[in-house]
Amino acid sequence: MDGNGRWAKARGLPRTAGHERGVEALRRTVEAAGDLGIRYLTVFSFSTENWRRPAAEVNTLFGLLKAYVQRDLSRLKQDGVRVRVIGQREGLPPDIAELVDRAERETAANSKFHLTIAFNYGARNEILRATQAYARAIAAGEVTGELTDAGFEQYLDTKDLPDPDLVIRTSGEFRISNFLLWQAAYAELLFVDVLWPDFNKSHLESAISRYHERERRFGAVTPGAT
């Protein structure tokens, strides 16, 4: 979800205004995804690198996550949405960590729609943490035998989630910025020239349409190809 700051700058507004409009875009997208029959949606909300931003902006992002969960949690529960938050919990303010735990706990029984929020997340950090956890399991005698892809994935933040089929990057940037590097190995990538606060259902529909135009081979050869 990229482009909040540029959206605000183009309108002569503070960056915080862009982030606030970004939350509205998130609400629209979650609703649109459900309407379109999508069952899994993962959004990149705050990266491990975002700590480098000014403290006031970081605090705004924390406050917006808190406001989103507090305002929408009851509705998400009622609508059958399961909320997961992936990323590093250490270093988060206590009130944010408690809210994250509450959102996951209170929606754990839901299965109609799976909303995953990547917060204080970085894919390299995730892979490092998974490797460290696997090493601890070996040292404790909890695992034996050869390490496989499937075995390693059990130590990732997304161990209970399917790999993404489609990764959408907004704002016209052509990079994935440390997002789901392991999981997105065979995802289709789509870069759209739309700032996140302007993203809506029609953009999501267009992205899905473009996804269906692609042929996914996962390293194999298309049957009948020469």
Buried (B, 14 or more C-beta within 10 A) or exposed (E): BBBBBBBBEEEEBBBBBBBBBBBEBBEBBBBBBBEEEBEBBBBBBBBBEBEEBEEEBBEBBBBBBBEBBEEBBEEBBEBBBBBBBBBBEEEBEEEBBEBBEBBBEBBEEBEEBBBBBBBBBBBEBBBEBBEEBBEEBEEEEEBEEEEEEEEBBBBBBBEEBEBBBBBBBBBEEEEBEBBBEBBBEEBBBBBBEBBBBBBBBEBBEEBBEBBEEEEEEEEEEEEEEE
